[in-house]
Amino acid sequence: MAVGMLATPAAAASGSGQAVSAAAKPKPAVWAGTPKASPSKYEGECPVKVTFSSKIKVKAVKAKTTVAYRWLRGDGSKGKVQTFTLRGKGVKSFTVKEKATFKGDVKGWQAIQLLAPRAATSAKGRFSVSCGAGEDDHEVVRPGVGAQVWVDEGNCEAALIGRITTSDSRWVRYQWVVNGRVVDRDAVRVNGSRKVYHVIKPRDDFRGWAELEILSPVGTSSNRAYFKIWCKDTSPKVEASVDSLPDYSGICPVSRTFTGAVSVSHGGTVKYRWIRDGVAGDWQNAYFSGHGSQRQIVSDTWTASASSEAKRAIEIYGGPTSGTVVGKVTCVPLPTPTPSATLPA
């Protein structure tokens, strides 16, 4: 039960020949109830707001009474003085409140100090705030699917995918563990569900397991996901060549065809282009199916209208460029017809 402080006029002295003055004026009585905190014992996430309330009673003896009060706090601080006016005589009661925000653990008290119309101080109303995890928080954050892994053998890497689920919006600290060693650590805001990633890029073949560990607000971990990474180069070995073109001497215009070859170590698609007199042409595709070494013939035609020469080479996309060959054309004019001899009649 709340206990308050009551301040009333002193009783009139008796005896020793002293008499009560008939002219003495009555004084108001005041009472301040013990403040109550809501919540009074808090456990959970912070910051949190706590509301303090106290009931004040005044027995007014005048038609107009001014009340002044302030809050006292367990940390030694005091609130600013606040005032209000009561009208009419008799017992008046009212409730005053104060709100405070706490960001960390605290145990304390608050009290009401009356300054007018009489001085009085209430008992201390105690409260506590604990910003630690509640009993149910072990079920709040949990890896859902956990760590999932796939392997990109061509790029000699593996991408780890984890899903974190929460019952509400909150920050979650986590870390990736590969073969028992922490390889990455971070924090993300999760509102229900969120994916997190980590990429492994070894230089050689690599195998093992990955696990997603939740560090806070609670500690838990996912299932283990096992993986294998093959760093063997599976891309085909590609070469290109261009055959030499015999020189031409004769009637022009004339078309000459350069012949080349694209060779691969095994099946796949190869992009290549002709380099014509030092100028690169459009990319083209050569398709190879099956296993083992293969070779595909490609060609490029050049038309000469006058004596000239042409240079050709083949460039492989992301690979080598063949040697350059030169084709020459020498244009020879047609012979002038000889007039026929005229015989005498």
Salt bridges, closest charged atoms under 4 A:
GLU45 OE2 - ARG170 NH2 3.01
GLU98 OE2 - ARG73 NH2 2.73
GLU157 OE1 - LYS201 NZ 3.93
ASP168 OD1 - ARG170 NE 2.94
ASP184 OD2 - HIS198 ND1 3.69
GLU211 OE2 - ARG224 NE 3.88
ASP233 OD2 - LYS237 NZ 3.79
ASP277 OD1 - ARG312 NH1 3.85
ASP300 OD1 - ARG276 NH2 2.81
ASP300 OD2 - ARG312 NE 2.83
GLU315 OE1 - ARG273 NE 2.92
